Amino acid sequence: MIRYCELCEKQVINIADCCCLGNVVDLELDECNGRICALVVAAPGKFFCIFCPACEYIIPWKRVVRIGPDIILVDVCVEDVKS
């Protein structure tokens, strides 16, 4: 089990191009069943810009490949996940 505060400390890395997308700043949850739908990631250097949609990536939960001790690996096309 992992806590939200632990998720926020991890960097999100895209395995498609090995780029750092940033850190988790929020989650999208399904209200009906309580499951995570997506990770909201602030672009690097944009942590305090969480209210600026251009600075965020919305990564569907099904695109999360692995959650490790320091990073979260995802497999996405960056253009598809920019909000």
PDB file with SEQRES, HELIX, SHEET and CRYST1 records, atoms N, CA, C and O in Angstrom:
SEQRES   1 A   83  MET ILE ARG TYR CYS GLU LEU CYS GLU LYS GLN VAL ILE          
SEQRES   2 A   83  ASN ILE ALA ASP CYS CYS CYS LEU GLY ASN VAL VAL ASP          
SEQRES   3 A   83  LEU GLU LEU ASP GLU CYS ASN GLY ARG ILE CYS ALA LEU          
SEQRES   4 A   83  VAL VAL ALA ALA PRO GLY LYS PHE PHE CYS ILE PHE CYS          
SEQRES   5 A   83  PRO ALA CYS GLU TYR ILE ILE PRO TRP LYS ARG VAL VAL          
SEQRES   6 A   83  ARG ILE GLY PRO ASP ILE ILE LEU VAL ASP VAL CYS VAL          
SEQRES   7 A   83  GLU ASP VAL LYS SER                                          
HELIX    1 AA1 TYR A    4  CYS A    8  1                                   5    
HELIX    2 AA2 PRO A   53  CYS A   55  5                                   3    
HELIX    3 AA3 TRP A   61  ARG A   63  5                                   3    
HELIX    4 AA4 VAL A   78  VAL A   81  1                                   4    
SHEET    1 AA1 6 GLU A  56  PRO A  60  0                                        
SHEET    2 AA1 6 ILE A  36  ALA A  42 -1                                        
SHEET    3 AA1 6 CYS A  19  LEU A  29 -1                                        
SHEET    4 AA1 6 GLN A  11  ASN A  14 -1                                        
SHEET    5 AA1 6 ILE A  71  VAL A  74  1                                        
SHEET    6 AA1 6 VAL A  64  ILE A  67 -1                                        
CRYST1    1.000    1.000    1.000  90.00  90.00  90.00 P 1           1          
ATOM      1  N   MET A   1       0.847  -1.171   0.000  1.00  0.00           N  
ATOM      2  CA  MET A   1       0.000   0.000   0.000  1.00  0.00           C  
ATOM      3  C   MET A   1       0.895   1.238   0.000  1.00  0.00           C  
ATOM      4  O   MET A   1       1.956   1.245   0.624  1.00  0.00           O  
ATOM      5  N   ILE A   2       0.465   2.270  -0.695  1.00  0.00           N  
ATOM      6  CA  ILE A   2       1.228   3.510  -0.763  1.00  0.00           C  
ATOM      7  C   ILE A   2       0.294   4.684  -0.443  1.00  0.00           C  
ATOM      8  O   ILE A   2      -0.879   4.682  -0.817  1.00  0.00           O  
ATOM      9  N   ARG A   3       0.826   5.656   0.237  1.00  0.00           N  
ATOM     10  CA  ARG A   3       0.043   6.834   0.612  1.00  0.00           C  
ATOM     11  C   ARG A   3       0.211   7.934  -0.438  1.00  0.00           C  
ATOM     12  O   ARG A   3       1.196   7.978  -1.175  1.00  0.00           O  
ATOM     13  N   TYR A   4      -0.783   8.816  -0.476  1.00  0.00           N  
ATOM     14  CA  TYR A   4      -0.746   9.935  -1.419  1.00  0.00           C  
ATOM     15  C   TYR A   4       0.508  10.786  -1.220  1.00  0.00           C  
ATOM     16  O   TYR A   4       1.143  11.184  -2.197  1.00  0.00           O  
ATOM     17  N   CYS A   5       0.866  11.067   0.017  1.00  0.00           N  
ATOM     18  CA  CYS A   5       2.042  11.910   0.277  1.00  0.00           C  
ATOM     19  C   CYS A   5       3.319  11.249  -0.241  1.00  0.00           C  
ATOM     20  O   CYS A   5       4.260  11.946  -0.622  1.00  0.00           O  
ATOM     21  N   GLU A   6       3.366   9.917  -0.259  1.00  0.00           N  
ATOM     22  CA  GLU A   6       4.520   9.212  -0.813  1.00  0.00           C  
ATOM     23  C   GLU A   6       4.538   9.323  -2.336  1.00  0.00           C  
ATOM     24  O   GLU A   6       5.608   9.443  -2.931  1.00  0.00           O  
ATOM     25  N   LEU A   7       3.368   9.285  -2.973  1.00  0.00           N  
ATOM     26  CA  LEU A   7       3.286   9.451  -4.427  1.00  0.00           C  
ATOM     27  C   LEU A   7       3.818  10.815  -4.848  1.00  0.00           C  
ATOM     28  O   LEU A   7       4.504  10.934  -5.863  1.00  0.00           O  
ATOM     29  N   CYS A   8       3.503  11.831  -4.075  1.00  0.00           N  
ATOM     30  CA  CYS A   8       3.896  13.199  -4.418  1.00  0.00           C  
ATOM     31  C   CYS A   8       5.401  13.419  -4.354  1.00  0.00           C  
ATOM     32  O   CYS A   8       5.906  14.379  -4.936  1.00  0.00           O  
ATOM     33  N   GLU A   9       6.119  12.557  -3.664  1.00  0.00           N  
ATOM     34  CA  GLU A   9       7.572  12.685  -3.548  1.00  0.00           C  
ATOM     35  C   GLU A   9       8.308  12.028  -4.710  1.00  0.00           C  
ATOM     36  O   GLU A   9       9.521  12.189  -4.842  1.00  0.00           O  
ATOM     37  N   LYS A  10       7.596  11.298  -5.543  1.00  0.00           N  
ATOM     38  CA  LYS A  10       8.232  10.540  -6.626  1.00  0.00           C  
ATOM     39  C   LYS A  10       8.187  11.308  -7.944  1.00  0.00           C  
ATOM     40  O   LYS A  10       7.209  11.991  -8.245  1.00  0.00           O  
ATOM     41  N   GLN A  11       9.257  11.185  -8.721  1.00  0.00           N  
ATOM     42  CA  GLN A  11       9.281  11.756 -10.059  1.00  0.00           C  
ATOM     43  C   GLN A  11       8.601  10.789 -11.015  1.00  0.00           C  
ATOM     44  O   GLN A  11       8.694   9.572 -10.855  1.00  0.00           O  
ATOM     45  N   VAL A  12       7.920  11.339 -12.006  1.00  0.00           N  
ATOM     46  CA  VAL A  12       7.255  10.533 -13.026  1.00  0.00           C  
ATOM     47  C   VAL A  12       8.128  10.541 -14.273  1.00  0.00           C  
ATOM     48  O   VAL A  12       8.432  11.598 -14.826  1.00  0.00           O  
ATOM     49  N   ILE A  13       8.529   9.342 -14.712  1.00  0.00           N  
ATOM     50  CA  ILE A  13       9.404   9.181 -15.867  1.00  0.00           C  
ATOM     51  C   ILE A  13       8.639   8.467 -16.973  1.00  0.00           C  
ATOM     52  O   ILE A  13       7.995   7.444 -16.740  1.00  0.00           O  
ATOM     53  N   ASN A  14       8.718   9.020 -18.181  1.00  0.00           N  
ATOM     54  CA  ASN A  14       8.074   8.413 -19.340  1.00  0.00           C  
ATOM     55  C   ASN A  14       9.053   7.438 -19.986  1.00  0.00           C  
ATOM     56  O   ASN A  14      10.124   7.848 -20.432  1.00  0.00           O  
ATOM     57  N   ILE A  15       8.704   6.159 -20.042  1.00  0.00           N  
ATOM     58  CA  ILE A  15       9.627   5.173 -20.610  1.00  0.00           C  
ATOM     59  C   ILE A  15       9.686   5.256 -22.134  1.00  0.00           C  
ATOM     60  O   ILE A  15      10.607   4.712 -22.743  1.00  0.00           O  
ATOM     61  N   ALA A  16       8.723   5.924 -22.757  1.00  0.00           N  
ATOM     62  CA  ALA A  16       8.724   6.059 -24.217  1.00  0.00           C  
ATOM     63  C   ALA A  16       9.897   6.908 -24.698  1.00  0.00           C  
ATOM     64  O   ALA A  16      10.470   6.629 -25.750  1.00  0.00           O  
ATOM     65  N   ASP A  17      10.261   7.951 -23.932  1.00  0.00           N  
ATOM     66  CA  ASP A  17      11.369   8.817 -24.338  1.00  0.00           C  
ATOM     67  C   ASP A  17      12.362   9.105 -23.205  1.00  0.00           C  
ATOM     68  O   ASP A  17      13.267   9.923 -23.366  1.00  0.00           O  
ATOM     69  N   CYS A  18      12.194   8.439 -22.069  1.00  0.00           N  
ATOM     70  CA  CYS A  18      13.078   8.565 -20.904  1.00  0.00           C  
ATOM     71  C   CYS A  18      13.131   9.987 -20.333  1.00  0.00           C  
ATOM     72  O   CYS A  18      14.134  10.375 -19.733  1.00  0.00           O  
ATOM     73  N   CYS A  19      12.075  10.751 -20.513  1.00  0.00           N  
ATOM     74  CA  CYS A  19      12.022  12.114 -19.989  1.00  0.00           C  
ATOM     75  C   CYS A  19      11.291  12.155 -18.658  1.00  0.00           C  
ATOM     76  O   CYS A  19      10.369  11.380 -18.406  1.00  0.00           O  
ATOM     77  N   CYS A  20      11.726  13.078 -17.817  1.00  0.00           N  
ATOM     78  CA  CYS A  20      11.044  13.321 -16.553  1.00  0.00           C  
ATOM     79  C   CYS A  20       9.868  14.249 -16.825  1.00  0.00           C  
ATOM     80  O   CYS A  20      10.047  15.352 -17.343  1.00  0.00           O  
ATOM     81  N   LEU A  21       8.665  13.800 -16.475  1.00  0.00           N  
ATOM     82  CA  LEU A  21       7.469  14.611 -16.688  1.00  0.00           C  
ATOM     83  C   LEU A  21       7.200  15.538 -15.515  1.00  0.00           C  
ATOM     84  O   LEU A  21       6.504  16.541 -15.670  1.00  0.00           O  
ATOM     85  N   GLY A  22       7.741  15.223 -14.342  1.00  0.00           N  
ATOM     86  CA  GLY A  22       7.531  16.049 -13.157  1.00  0.00           C  
ATOM     87  C   GLY A  22       7.102  15.222 -11.966  1.00  0.00           C  
ATOM     88  O   GLY A  22       7.369  14.022 -11.903  1.00  0.00           O  
ATOM     89  N   ASN A  23       6.433  15.869 -11.015  1.00  0.00           N  
ATOM     90  CA  ASN A  23       5.972  15.201  -9.796  1.00  0.00           C  
ATOM     91  C   ASN A  23       4.452  15.180  -9.737  1.00  0.00           C  
ATOM     92  O   ASN A  23       3.781  16.050 -10.293  1.00  0.00           O  
ATOM     93  N   VAL A  24       3.923  14.175  -9.057  1.00  0.00           N  
ATOM     94  CA  VAL A  24       2.484  14.059  -8.861  1.00  0.00           C  
ATOM     95  C   VAL A  24       2.017  15.203  -7.962  1.00  0.00           C  
ATOM     96  O   VAL A  24       2.595  15.441  -6.901  1.00  0.00           O  
ATOM     97  N   VAL A  25       0.965  15.912  -8.391  1.00  0.00           N  
ATOM     98  CA  VAL A  25       0.403  16.990  -7.577  1.00  0.00           C  
ATOM     99  C   VAL A  25      -1.051  16.719  -7.205  1.00  0.00           C  
ATOM    100  O   VAL A  25      -1.596  17.359  -6.305  1.00  0.00           O  
ATOM    101  N   ASP A  26      -1.682  15.766  -7.902  1.00  0.00           N  
ATOM    102  CA  ASP A  26      -3.087  15.481  -7.623  1.00  0.00           C  
ATOM    103  C   ASP A  26      -3.459  14.140  -8.234  1.00  0.00           C  
ATOM    104  O   ASP A  26      -2.708  13.570  -9.025  1.00  0.00           O  
ATOM    105  N   LEU A  27      -4.625  13.650  -7.857  1.00  0.00           N  
ATOM    106  CA  LEU A  27      -5.180  12.412  -8.405  1.00  0.00           C  
ATOM    107  C   LEU A  27      -6.584  12.692  -8.907  1.00  0.00           C  
ATOM    108  O   LEU A  27      -7.288  13.540  -8.361  1.00  0.00           O  
ATOM    109  N   GLU A  28      -6.993  11.974  -9.954  1.00  0.00           N  
ATOM    110  CA  GLU A  28      -8.392  11.980 -10.372  1.00  0.00           C  
ATOM    111  C   GLU A  28      -8.985  10.660  -9.913  1.00  0.00           C  
ATOM    112  O   GLU A  28      -8.455   9.593 -10.225  1.00  0.00           O  
ATOM    113  N   LEU A  29     -10.087  10.731  -9.170  1.00  0.00           N  
ATOM    114  CA  LEU A  29     -10.725   9.537  -8.619  1.00  0.00           C  
ATOM    115  C   LEU A  29     -12.097   9.329  -9.227  1.00  0.00           C  
ATOM    116  O   LEU A  29     -12.793  10.292  -9.549  1.00  0.00           O  
ATOM    117  N   ASP A  30     -12.491   8.061  -9.385  1.00  0.00           N  
ATOM    118  CA  ASP A  30     -13.845   7.706  -9.799  1.00  0.00           C  
ATOM    119  C   ASP A  30     -14.717   7.760  -8.553  1.00  0.00           C  
ATOM    120  O   ASP A  30     -14.491   7.012  -7.602  1.00  0.00           O  
ATOM    121  N   GLU A  31     -15.706   8.636  -8.553  1.00  0.00           N  
ATOM    122  CA  GLU A  31     -16.558   8.823  -7.376  1.00  0.00           C  
ATOM    123  C   GLU A  31     -17.389   7.586  -7.051  1.00  0.00           C  
ATOM    124  O   GLU A  31     -17.713   7.347  -5.888  1.00  0.00           O  
ATOM    125  N   CYS A  32     -17.732   6.807  -8.057  1.00  0.00           N  
ATOM    126  CA  CYS A  32     -18.603   5.641  -7.834  1.00  0.00           C  
ATOM    127  C   CYS A  32     -17.897   4.497  -7.123  1.00  0.00           C  
ATOM    128  O   CYS A  32     -18.453   3.896  -6.203  1.00  0.00           O  
ATOM    129  N   ASN A  33     -16.666   4.192  -7.548  1.00  0.00           N  
ATOM    130  CA  ASN A  33     -15.990   3.034  -6.959  1.00  0.00           C  
ATOM    131  C   ASN A  33     -14.725   3.376  -6.177  1.00  0.00           C  
ATOM    132  O   ASN A  33     -14.094   2.484  -5.609  1.00  0.00           O  
ATOM    133  N   GLY A  34     -14.345   4.653  -6.140  1.00  0.00           N  
ATOM    134  CA  GLY A  34     -13.195   5.067  -5.345  1.00  0.00           C  
ATOM    135  C   GLY A  34     -11.845   4.704  -5.930  1.00  0.00           C  
ATOM    136  O   GLY A  34     -10.839   4.748  -5.223  1.00  0.00           O  
ATOM    137  N   ARG A  35     -11.799   4.347  -7.197  1.00  0.00           N  
ATOM    138  CA  ARG A  35     -10.530   3.979  -7.831  1.00  0.00           C  
ATOM    139  C   ARG A  35      -9.849   5.191  -8.457  1.00  0.00           C  
ATOM    140  O   ARG A  35     -10.494   6.172  -8.829  1.00  0.00           O  
ATOM    141  N   ILE A  36      -8.536   5.091  -8.561  1.00  0.00           N  
ATOM    142  CA  ILE A  36      -7.757   6.153  -9.200  1.00  0.00           C  
ATOM    143  C   ILE A  36      -7.956   6.057 -10.710  1.00  0.00           C  
ATOM    144  O   ILE A  36      -7.791   4.988 -11.297  1.00  0.00           O  
ATOM    145  N   CYS A  37      -8.312   7.178 -11.333  1.00  0.00           N  
ATOM    146  CA  CYS A  37      -8.477   7.240 -12.787  1.00  0.00           C  
ATOM    147  C   CYS A  37      -7.215   7.769 -13.469  1.00  0.00           C  
ATOM    148  O   CYS A  37      -6.842   7.307 -14.548  1.00  0.00           O  
ATOM    149  N   ALA A  38      -6.560   8.744 -12.828  1.00  0.00           N  
ATOM    150  CA  ALA A  38      -5.406   9.381 -13.454  1.00  0.00           C  
ATOM    151  C   ALA A  38      -4.534  10.069 -12.413  1.00  0.00           C  
ATOM    152  O   ALA A  38      -4.983  10.426 -11.323  1.00  0.00           O  
ATOM    153  N   LEU A  39      -3.267  10.241 -12.793  1.00  0.00           N  
ATOM    154  CA  LEU A  39      -2.332  11.048 -12.014  1.00  0.00           C  
ATOM    155  C   LEU A  39      -2.257  12.423 -12.662  1.00  0.00           C  
ATOM    156  O   LEU A  39      -2.210  12.530 -13.887  1.00  0.00           O  
ATOM    157  N   VAL A  40      -2.245  13.461 -11.861  1.00  0.00           N  
ATOM    158  CA  VAL A  40      -2.027  14.815 -12.362  1.00  0.00           C  
ATOM    159  C   VAL A  40      -0.594  15.172 -11.997  1.00  0.00           C  
ATOM    160  O   VAL A  40      -0.220  15.171 -10.824  1.00  0.00           O  
ATOM    161  N   VAL A  41       0.201  15.478 -13.015  1.00  0.00           N  
ATOM    162  CA  VAL A  41       1.631  15.710 -12.834  1.00  0.00           C  
ATOM    163  C   VAL A  41       1.971  17.133 -13.258  1.00  0.00           C  
ATOM    164  O   VAL A  41       1.611  17.562 -14.354  1.00  0.00           O  
ATOM    165  N   ALA A  42       2.662  17.862 -12.392  1.00  0.00           N  
ATOM    166  CA  ALA A  42       3.141  19.208 -12.734  1.00  0.00           C  
ATOM    167  C   ALA A  42       4.457  19.067 -13.474  1.00  0.00           C  
ATOM    168  O   ALA A  42       5.336  18.312 -13.059  1.00  0.00           O  
ATOM    169  N   ALA A  43       4.588  19.797 -14.570  1.00  0.00           N  
ATOM    170  CA  ALA A  43       5.818  19.761 -15.351  1.00  0.00           C  
ATOM    171  C   ALA A  43       6.998  20.193 -14.482  1.00  0.00           C  
ATOM    172  O   ALA A  43       6.813  20.961 -13.537  1.00  0.00           O  
ATOM    173  N   PRO A  44       8.218  19.710 -14.787  1.00  0.00           N  
ATOM    174  CA  PRO A  44       9.387  20.078 -13.974  1.00  0.00           C  
ATOM    175  C   PRO A  44       9.532  21.589 -13.843  1.00  0.00           C  
ATOM    176  O   PRO A  44       9.439  22.324 -14.826  1.00  0.00           O  
ATOM    177  N   GLY A  45       9.762  22.036 -12.618  1.00  0.00           N  
ATOM    178  CA  GLY A  45       9.921  23.459 -12.354  1.00  0.00           C  
ATOM    179  C   GLY A  45       8.609  24.209 -12.285  1.00  0.00           C  
ATOM    180  O   GLY A  45       8.601  25.431 -12.132  1.00  0.00           O  
ATOM    181  N   LYS A  46       7.500  23.499 -12.395  1.00  0.00           N  
ATOM    182  CA  LYS A  46       6.183  24.142 -12.408  1.00  0.00           C  
ATOM    183  C   LYS A  46       5.339  23.712 -11.222  1.00  0.00           C  
ATOM    184  O   LYS A  46       4.112  23.783 -11.288  1.00  0.00           O  
ATOM    185  N   PHE A  47       5.968  23.265 -10.133  1.00  0.00           N  
ATOM    186  CA  PHE A  47       5.217  22.735  -8.995  1.00  0.00           C  
ATOM    187  C   PHE A  47       4.224  23.747  -8.440  1.00  0.00           C  
ATOM    188  O   PHE A  47       3.115  23.373  -8.058  1.00  0.00           O  
ATOM    189  N   PHE A  48       4.597  25.008  -8.388  1.00  0.00           N  
ATOM    190  CA  PHE A  48       3.703  26.020  -7.832  1.00  0.00           C  
ATOM    191  C   PHE A  48       2.743  26.573  -8.880  1.00  0.00           C  
ATOM    192  O   PHE A  48       2.015  27.533  -8.627  1.00  0.00           O  
ATOM    193  N   CYS A  49       2.752  25.966 -10.037  1.00  0.00           N  
ATOM    194  CA  CYS A  49       1.870  26.383 -11.127  1.00  0.00           C  
ATOM    195  C   CYS A  49       0.755  25.346 -11.292  1.00  0.00           C  
ATOM    196  O   CYS A  49       0.353  25.039 -12.415  1.00  0.00           O  
ATOM    197  N   ILE A  50       0.257  24.809 -10.176  1.00  0.00           N  
ATOM    198  CA  ILE A  50      -0.713  23.714 -10.260  1.00  0.00           C  
ATOM    199  C   ILE A  50      -2.075  24.156 -10.772  1.00  0.00           C  
ATOM    200  O   ILE A  50      -2.901  23.315 -11.125  1.00  0.00           O  
ATOM    201  N   PHE A  51      -2.322  25.450 -10.818  1.00  0.00           N  
ATOM    202  CA  PHE A  51      -3.608  25.919 -11.331  1.00  0.00           C  
ATOM    203  C   PHE A  51      -3.523  26.314 -12.801  1.00  0.00           C  
ATOM    204  O   PHE A  51      -4.500  26.802 -13.369  1.00  0.00           O  
ATOM    205  N   CYS A  52      -2.387  26.113 -13.405  1.00  0.00           N  
ATOM    206  CA  CYS A  52      -2.184  26.430 -14.818  1.00  0.00           C  
ATOM    207  C   CYS A  52      -2.274  25.136 -15.622  1.00  0.00           C  
ATOM    208  O   CYS A  52      -1.346  24.329 -15.579  1.00  0.00           O  
ATOM    209  N   PRO A  53      -3.363  24.919 -16.350  1.00  0.00           N  
ATOM    210  CA  PRO A  53      -3.534  23.665 -17.085  1.00  0.00           C  
ATOM    211  C   PRO A  53      -2.423  23.380 -18.081  1.00  0.00           C  
ATOM    212  O   PRO A  53      -2.132  22.215 -18.351  1.00  0.00           O  
ATOM    213  N   ALA A  54      -1.792  24.412 -18.636  1.00  0.00           N  
ATOM    214  CA  ALA A  54      -0.729  24.194 -19.610  1.00  0.00           C  
ATOM    215  C   ALA A  54       0.505  23.571 -18.967  1.00  0.00           C  
ATOM    216  O   ALA A  54       1.367  23.043 -19.671  1.00  0.00           O  
ATOM    217  N   CYS A  55       0.602  23.623 -17.655  1.00  0.00           N  
ATOM    218  CA  CYS A  55       1.755  23.103 -16.929  1.00  0.00           C  
ATOM    219  C   CYS A  55       1.523  21.684 -16.421  1.00  0.00           C  
ATOM    220  O   CYS A  55       2.376  21.139 -15.720  1.00  0.00           O  
ATOM    221  N   GLU A  56       0.393  21.076 -16.758  1.00  0.00           N  
ATOM    222  CA  GLU A  56       0.047  19.772 -16.193  1.00  0.00           C  
ATOM    223  C   GLU A  56      -0.053  18.682 -17.251  1.00  0.00           C  
ATOM    224  O   GLU A  56      -0.364  18.932 -18.416  1.00  0.00           O  
ATOM    225  N   TYR A  57       0.221  17.471 -16.801  1.00  0.00           N  
ATOM    226  CA  TYR A  57      -0.028  16.272 -17.593  1.00  0.00           C  
ATOM    227  C   TYR A  57      -1.072  15.457 -16.842  1.00  0.00           C  
ATOM    228  O   TYR A  57      -0.970  15.285 -15.627  1.00  0.00           O  
ATOM    229  N   ILE A  58      -2.068  14.958 -17.549  1.00  0.00           N  
ATOM    230  CA  ILE A  58      -3.068  14.067 -16.968  1.00  0.00           C  
ATOM    231  C   ILE A  58      -2.756  12.675 -17.504  1.00  0.00           C  
ATOM    232  O   ILE A  58      -2.990  12.388 -18.678  1.00  0.00           O  
ATOM    233  N   ILE A  59      -2.230  11.816 -16.643  1.00  0.00           N  
ATOM    234  CA  ILE A  59      -1.776  10.490 -17.062  1.00  0.00           C  
ATOM    235  C   ILE A  59      -2.771   9.437 -16.600  1.00  0.00           C  
ATOM    236  O   ILE A  59      -2.940   9.231 -15.398  1.00  0.00           O  
ATOM    237  N   PRO A  60      -3.436   8.764 -17.544  1.00  0.00           N  
ATOM    238  CA  PRO A  60      -4.393   7.720 -17.160  1.00  0.00           C  
ATOM    239  C   PRO A  60      -3.716   6.639 -16.318  1.00  0.00           C  
ATOM    240  O   PRO A  60      -2.574   6.260 -16.579  1.00  0.00           O  
ATOM    241  N   TRP A  61      -4.421   6.156 -15.323  1.00  0.00           N  
ATOM    242  CA  TRP A  61      -3.873   5.154 -14.410  1.00  0.00           C  
ATOM    243  C   TRP A  61      -3.427   3.902 -15.160  1.00  0.00           C  
ATOM    244  O   TRP A  61      -2.453   3.260 -14.770  1.00  0.00           O  
ATOM    245  N   LYS A  62      -4.139   3.549 -16.241  1.00  0.00           N  
ATOM    246  CA  LYS A  62      -3.778   2.346 -16.999  1.00  0.00           C  
ATOM    247  C   LYS A  62      -2.437   2.494 -17.712  1.00  0.00           C  
ATOM    248  O   LYS A  62      -1.878   1.500 -18.175  1.00  0.00           O  
ATOM    249  N   ARG A  63      -1.906   3.720 -17.810  1.00  0.00           N  
ATOM    250  CA  ARG A  63      -0.609   3.959 -18.446  1.00  0.00           C  
ATOM    251  C   ARG A  63       0.548   3.933 -17.444  1.00  0.00           C  
ATOM    252  O   ARG A  63       1.707   4.081 -17.833  1.00  0.00           O  
ATOM    253  N   VAL A  64       0.240   3.747 -16.163  1.00  0.00           N  
ATOM    254  CA  VAL A  64       1.291   3.606 -15.143  1.00  0.00           C  
ATOM    255  C   VAL A  64       1.849   2.195 -15.257  1.00  0.00           C  
ATOM    256  O   VAL A  64       1.117   1.214 -15.127  1.00  0.00           O  
ATOM    257  N   VAL A  65       3.148   2.102 -15.500  1.00  0.00           N  
ATOM    258  CA  VAL A  65       3.802   0.806 -15.689  1.00  0.00           C  
ATOM    259  C   VAL A  65       4.268   0.226 -14.361  1.00  0.00           C  
ATOM    260  O   VAL A  65       4.061  -0.955 -14.081  1.00  0.00           O  
ATOM    261  N   ARG A  66       4.898   1.067 -13.547  1.00  0.00           N  
ATOM    262  CA  ARG A  66       5.448   0.583 -12.276  1.00  0.00           C  
ATOM    263  C   ARG A  66       5.654   1.756 -11.322  1.00  0.00           C  
ATOM    264  O   ARG A  66       5.999   2.864 -11.732  1.00  0.00           O  
ATOM    265  N   ILE A  67       5.433   1.482 -10.049  1.00  0.00           N  
ATOM    266  CA  ILE A  67       5.725   2.464  -9.007  1.00  0.00           C  
ATOM    267  C   ILE A  67       6.881   1.912  -8.188  1.00  0.00           C  
ATOM    268  O   ILE A  67       6.744   0.906  -7.492  1.00  0.00           O  
ATOM    269  N   GLY A  68       8.026   2.588  -8.284  1.00  0.00           N  
ATOM    270  CA  GLY A  68       9.214   2.142  -7.574  1.00  0.00           C  
ATOM    271  C   GLY A  68       9.440   2.960  -6.318  1.00  0.00           C  
ATOM    272  O   GLY A  68       8.612   3.798  -5.961  1.00  0.00           O  
ATOM    273  N   PRO A  69      10.571   2.719  -5.639  1.00  0.00           N  
ATOM    274  CA  PRO A  69      10.853   3.434  -4.390  1.00  0.00           C  
ATOM    275  C   PRO A  69      11.091   4.932  -4.593  1.00  0.00           C  
ATOM    276  O   PRO A  69      10.833   5.724  -3.687  1.00  0.00           O  
ATOM    277  N   ASP A  70      11.585   5.332  -5.781  1.00  0.00           N  
ATOM    278  CA  ASP A  70      11.904   6.739  -6.029  1.00  0.00           C  
ATOM    279  C   ASP A  70      11.160   7.354  -7.212  1.00  0.00           C  
ATOM    280  O   ASP A  70      11.001   8.573  -7.284  1.00  0.00           O  
ATOM    281  N   ILE A  71      10.703   6.508  -8.139  1.00  0.00           N  
ATOM    282  CA  ILE A  71      10.087   7.024  -9.360  1.00  0.00           C  
ATOM    283  C   ILE A  71       8.825   6.244  -9.715  1.00  0.00           C  
ATOM    284  O   ILE A  71       8.577   5.144  -9.222  1.00  0.00           O  
ATOM    285  N   ILE A  72       8.041   6.864 -10.593  1.00  0.00           N  
ATOM    286  CA  ILE A  72       6.868   6.220 -11.172  1.00  0.00           C  
ATOM    287  C   ILE A  72       7.120   6.152 -12.672  1.00  0.00           C  
ATOM    288  O   ILE A  72       7.346   7.180 -13.310  1.00  0.00           O  
ATOM    289  N   LEU A  73       7.084   4.956 -13.234  1.00  0.00           N  
ATOM    290  CA  LEU A  73       7.288   4.789 -14.666  1.00  0.00           C  
ATOM    291  C   LEU A  73       5.944   4.759 -15.373  1.00  0.00           C  
ATOM    292  O   LEU A  73       5.028   4.045 -14.963  1.00  0.00           O  
ATOM    293  N   VAL A  74       5.834   5.547 -16.446  1.00  0.00           N  
ATOM    294  CA  VAL A  74       4.618   5.577 -17.250  1.00  0.00           C  
ATOM    295  C   VAL A  74       4.997   5.402 -18.715  1.00  0.00           C  
ATOM    296  O   VAL A  74       6.141   5.645 -19.099  1.00  0.00           O  
ATOM    297  N   ASP A  75       4.049   4.985 -19.519  1.00  0.00           N  
ATOM    298  CA  ASP A  75       4.268   4.818 -20.953  1.00  0.00           C  
ATOM    299  C   ASP A  75       3.196   5.625 -21.676  1.00  0.00           C  
ATOM    300  O   ASP A  75       2.080   5.147 -21.880  1.00  0.00           O  
ATOM    301  N   VAL A  76       3.543   6.853 -22.063  1.00  0.00           N  
ATOM    302  CA  VAL A  76       2.573   7.756 -22.682  1.00  0.00           C  
ATOM    303  C   VAL A  76       3.201   8.519 -23.842  1.00  0.00           C  
ATOM    304  O   VAL A  76       4.422   8.631 -23.948  1.00  0.00           O  
ATOM    305  N   CYS A  77       2.347   9.034 -24.696  1.00  0.00           N  
ATOM    306  CA  CYS A  77       2.742  10.028 -25.694  1.00  0.00           C  
ATOM    307  C   CYS A  77       2.470  11.379 -25.042  1.00  0.00           C  
ATOM    308  O   CYS A  77       1.325  11.691 -24.714  1.00  0.00           O  
ATOM    309  N   VAL A  78       3.501  12.172 -24.854  1.00  0.00           N  
ATOM    310  CA  VAL A  78       3.388  13.423 -24.098  1.00  0.00           C  
ATOM    311  C   VAL A  78       2.315  14.343 -24.681  1.00  0.00           C  
ATOM    312  O   VAL A  78       1.610  15.015 -23.929  1.00  0.00           O  
ATOM    313  N   GLU A  79       2.185  14.381 -25.985  1.00  0.00           N  
ATOM    314  CA  GLU A  79       1.186  15.259 -26.607  1.00  0.00           C  
ATOM    315  C   GLU A  79      -0.235  14.840 -26.242  1.00  0.00           C  
ATOM    316  O   GLU A  79      -1.134  15.680 -26.196  1.00  0.00           O  
ATOM    317  N   ASP A  80      -0.444  13.558 -25.985  1.00  0.00           N  
ATOM    318  CA  ASP A  80      -1.778  13.058 -25.644  1.00  0.00           C  
ATOM    319  C   ASP A  80      -2.175  13.338 -24.200  1.00  0.00           C  
ATOM    320  O   ASP A  80      -3.364  13.352 -23.884  1.00  0.00           O  
ATOM    321  N   VAL A  81      -1.210  13.561 -23.324  1.00  0.00           N  
ATOM    322  CA  VAL A  81      -1.521  13.723 -21.901  1.00  0.00           C  
ATOM    323  C   VAL A  81      -1.402  15.163 -21.398  1.00  0.00           C  
ATOM    324  O   VAL A  81      -1.663  15.424 -20.224  1.00  0.00           O  
ATOM    325  N   LYS A  82      -1.017  16.090 -22.258  1.00  0.00           N  
ATOM    326  CA  LYS A  82      -0.984  17.502 -21.838  1.00  0.00           C  
ATOM    327  C   LYS A  82      -2.403  17.988 -21.673  1.00  0.00           C  
ATOM    328  O   LYS A  82      -3.268  17.709 -22.503  1.00  0.00           O  
ATOM    329  N   SER A  83      -2.642  18.726 -20.585  1.00  0.00           N  
ATOM    330  CA  SER A  83      -4.008  19.221 -20.370  1.00  0.00           C  
ATOM    331  C   SER A  83      -4.182  20.588 -20.995  1.00  0.00           C  
ATOM    332  O   SER A  83      -5.265  21.168 -20.918  1.00  0.00           O  
TER     333      SER A  83                                                      
END                                                                             
